[in-house]
Amino acid sequence: MNIRILIEFFAAALGTMAFALLFHVPRKYYPYCGLIGGCGWVCYELLLHVCSAPIATFFANVLVVFLSRLFAVRKSCPVTLFLISGIFPLVPGAGIYWTAYYLVTNELDLAGARGFLTLKIAVAIVLSILLVFELPQKVFSFWRKDRP
């Protein structure tokens, strides 16, 4: 396995756990939040070599939302505990920064290009959340720990 991907997994997991701490997620859920964020980031990085950033973000976030719903069912807690912190590595914060930077420095062509890419990534995140939340709860109930 490529060591760079492994390092990025742990960095994304650590960042996700720090974000979970910031949002007062109970401590016992930190490892799950980290696992979800790290898996989402690795999926994004692997897909980025074969498709565009918005498409890679879409499929990586589908994985994040799917895992968030699985762990929420398994741990009998709200899905937002895992989802909000899990999408942290995929949010286009740098794109927003560079869009604002290019606007301030009056490089409007670059600002428009970066802003449109950032908007496409944000829309991909929203659509992936909607897609996975449209799946019926029965899809995830096999993962319940108190299943008969």
Number of C-alpha atoms within 10 A of each C-alpha: 5 6 8 8 16 13 12 16 23 18 17 25 28 19 20 28 28 17 21 25 15 10 12 10 19 10 10 8 18 22 15 21 31 26 22 29 36 29 23 28 30 18 21 24 18 13 17 16 10 10 12 13 18 20 18 23 30 24 18 28 32 24 23 31 28 22 25 26 26 21 24 22 20 17 16 12 13 13 18 14 22 30 24 19 27 34 24 20 20 21 16 17 12 11 18 16 14 16 22 15 15 18 16 11 9 11 12 15 11 15 21 14 13 20 21 14 19 23 16 18 23 17 15 22 25 14 15 21 19 13 13 17 14 9 11 9 12 8 10 17 15 14 16 15 11 11 8 5
